[in-house]
């Protein structure tokens, strides 16, 4: 990302050097978080494979997936999943302008206040879980609703540790520490696998969720935080800085981002279809979210602290150029990953899920859903990065208003496609809706900030298609489509190799410069260090 830190963009030589140091951290941090997400998704595969083996795609699995509806809603309303987005820019600005003491007071206030609120809200939902589940899942039979209530009450307390741990991890990332953020999903998914394996059913998976939330999302960040600054709790509901935080976080609490409600729409509308529909969508979604997480979430999480630092020091040109380059990378990787997932969906699903009570018919259904969902990979990746153009500027209202408008406007689309195509219609609705959302976010960012440029993004998309389409055709040619695990493994290995070889060769012909730079950076890194003699940043993860 060295092109984005040219001295002419940064002002003084000191600011330019600082910009180069910040930008140089992006690649290693993105790689660390991408590796963490990839490994956590592999653990997620083990979790889902075990769940499919033990329960198949039946009523118990539907109950397990639906048990997250209320906890996820609570987490969303408290901005638990987006705490870093709301917290890091404000914390960074206060720390730079008013010092560590003021930043520490904000940290203590947000941690203490959010901890009290999430604990009280969890207690209320725990008490009324039975009535709330019954009112939402009228299509479930009594036994499935009862199981959903029991699982919901096990999972609900995890939100206390997600929210408070999210504050801890946000502060750590603001201080350039990403190891705890990388460890959290690994410990979380690992605990779920162990819980399901020990108990042999969905209730064990639920207990694993709670244990993983305590260990990975709270205990490890707490230990890491003790090495950075003291951890204090402060209740001050009328604190001015808390008010500023709530102003930034409010749209994340009240808005309806499609990145969240798409899953809610699938669960709620899918519950009205045949038994197993929610499970089919859930299994397909777990696989689909791997490239979304490895690409979009990792790039977005790595970019936000860097972009926030550029904004706080008013190096706007550097911010815009850096953002555009990250978007080009997200588009390139998103197109490649989506194409690979589309063509390799059948053997991938068969190999991972076709065990025990999960039969070949289930595999075919999930593979069709995964192929449809894969078409949205570039849009998901772009959306995860594009909103950082706003968040880095402490502007959460505009993107969330836009997201809420889109999320509400596409409800008729989900309903219509569900009626016309069933579960495949719901998956297709998600593709169309997210594509509209990502496009609208880019247009809004361009109108507000004058960037990113549409021509560079269009060129990057065309170049990526030039890499991905021939690679997908090559993979399709070697697929045999045989039955059984060995045939699926052979297809996945041969198809994946063919895709990788063709795409890799085309990287040097069609690949966008930003994408080539990121993918080849590790090979050039030692030489650049020797030539420049630049020391490793103490904040580099």
Helices and strands as residue ranges (DSSP letters): G 2-5, H 7-10, H 13-55, H 59-66, H 68-77, G 80-82, H 83-98, H 100-127, H 129-136, H 142-156, H 158-174, H 179-199, H 202-214, I 215-219, H 220-225, H 240-254, H 258-270, H 277-291, I 292-297, H 298-312, H 316-353, H 360-374, H 377-386, H 388-391, H 397-409, H 411-421, H 423-449, H 454-478, H 485-510, H 513-532
